Each structure stands twice: as C-alpha cells, then as structure tokens.
C-alpha cells in the first residue's frame, strides 16, 4: 500500500457524457520450536507481543493473505501467497486479483484491475529491495534508497518490504498494531488459543492496495475500531488472523468509495513453520533493471504518448513509456491544471470535478488516434493530487489547485 509518502490519486473511470473517477530457519534446520510457556506464562496484555517473537523464532513460514470484496453481483478477491524467512528478511509472493465482470469499473480500478480481469503479479523481497517480475519475464528492482520523488510514487511496491515481517502489507502488520487483549483467549483441546481484539482503522488500512488504503486514511468518515480474531498454536505462534472491515466499508461509502461492495473481509494464515524457503531469483536474473531508471511519472508523459502499466504498482502513477505501434495499455491525451478560488467551502472532490471537466474537453479535442482504443469505449481516467487551501477567516478565499493527467486505457490483449 502506498503509505510511504501518501499519494491520493483519482482512479474513477469517466464516461465521456457523464461525471464520475535471531536466526534464520529457511528449512528444517531452523531453530527449535519455542516452549509454550514462553508465550502463555506472560500477562494477558503481553501475550500477543510474545507470540510475534515466537513466530519469528520459527525461522520461516508460508503465508496467505486473502481480501474479499463481496457485491450483490459477484465477489472480487485479492489473494497473495508466498513464503518468508524472518532471519534473512527475504520473501517471495504471488498476488492474484480476480474481478468479476459485474463489479463496477470504479471498484475494479481501486483493486488494480478491470471488470472481468484476473491479474497476477510476482514479487521477491530482499531486505529493503523489492523486485517485480514483468509479463515479459524481466524484473523491475525497486529500492527504498531511490529519490524521494520516486519512492513516494513507488510506495505500493516498496511497502511489500515489511517493517515488522519480511513481506509487508498483510494482517501481520495489523495484528502487531492491535490493542492488547482484554479477555482471556478461548482454548481448544489441542492447546490452541483464540483472541478477540480490535485495531484502529488507521493501522488496519495497511492491508489495502494503493489508493484504496489512502482513501481509508484520508476519508471524511470515521471508521471506528476493526474487530480481529487472532489464533495462536500451542507453541504460541500466529497461525491465523481474520478481520471484518464493516466499519471501514461504511466510512468509505460516505466518501463514495466501493459503493457496490456490501461486505469486506481479510484473512491471513501461516503454515510450514521452519520449512519455507523463499525464492531469490531476481538478483541473479538477466534483464533486471532499476525501476527508477525504467519508469516515468505519468505527469511527465506527453499527450499522444503510449505506455505500459506492467509495473507491479496496480496504478498509473509510474509507467513504462513504449511505442504506439505494438501493444500498449495506456495512452495519455491531455495534461490539465486546476486552479479555482472561491469564498464558498471547497473539498478535494471539487478539484477532481474540475479536472474531469477539463479532461472531458481535452478528450473531445484530441486526435481520434489517441482515444480510439479506449476500453471501455468513450471513457477516460484522470490522475492527480489536488491541493486544498481553506481560509479560517469569515469571507476569506478558499482555493483548490493541482496538475492532472488525462488518459485512456486499452484492451489488455
């Protein structure tokens, strides 16, 4: 999730005639399993913190994160499976986003896909470096040591290098930031524990991709606490965490986000403790390139230029500029500036509305070759960051401004 340098982008699809937008395990030779009392002899408030240490001391584990977006017309799923080595700080992962055709274009865009899509992404993490495998088989290497302008836009990939566990952006991060348990856990006959806790929505936002996570952090609605169910095995290791994001969904609806989603849940599981061995092929692979050198900020792409979004970001904030003769999935047709001053109250949405109107005008004036391959037909998208300046004096001037890019997406094949 792009939280390292928040970038709030417009992702709504715009119809032409309407408005929208320790020690490494790495294998069986890992450290011995911790004794159960190392976790469960702690005070209740300290047990979940102790479980994180017990989990890490297992050496490695396989993980699965599943985000489920249920609508009246189908269920979209964002599933990531992989392995992580806690001592070496390495991980690999395959993320698959499946979006039914009936899901709205706006919701699909926030998930990093389109209605009817099944998008797959492959990542490898080594410390603070994340590699993404492109559709052509090469690798883009993202590093946190890049320039500030780059790392702010690349946060959706860089955040996969976790602060607490090797692979970030999962419920493991949410569990680490959850409130201490207030009630004793339920214990089954095998000695496994189940805790019921809550986490602040701000922390719980870490599981969401790109601009959706930013919407949770910057939205007007109050999300409230997110209920979490956390399961530990008899050794005190985390085996499962689930979250019901109903409070977040309710707040997002107030902001007009995920309007067609009726249920939003997340689940995270860990297995194969001490036996998982993450792949690390990108560092030695031929054709691995520095993402900062290979990618261009969308706002620097000139109208008429074609580009690829095969970057691992799930958004168009950074693209790979390519020729228009072959296959491309994005074409810029305009760059517009918004600058509106009024004594009336303004919101960020006012900035997006002004940008949509300007891009709609640019769409009508652009050469037909620039917009003819738009998919869906006669639609476009906008990307930008409105700046809002509000006066605190009665009768003072309020201002919304910013630069926006107008572009169309094309069929993927």
Secondary structure by P-SEA (a helix, b strand, c coil): cccccccccccccccccccccccccccccccccccccccccccccaaaaaaaaaaaacccccbbbbbbbbcccbbbbbbbbbccccccccccbbbbbbbcccccaaaaaaaccccccbbbbbbbbcccbbbbbccccbbbbbbccccaaaaaaaccccccccccccccccaaaaaaacccccbbbbbcccbbbbbbbcccccccccccccaaaaaaacccccccbbbbbbbbcccccccbbbbbaaaaaaaaaaacccccccccbbbbbbcccccbbbbcccccccccccccccccccccccccbbbbcccccccccbbbbbbccccccccccbbbbbbbbccccccaaaaaaaaaaaaaaaaaaccccccccccccccccccbbbbbbbbccccbbbbbbbbbbbbcccccc
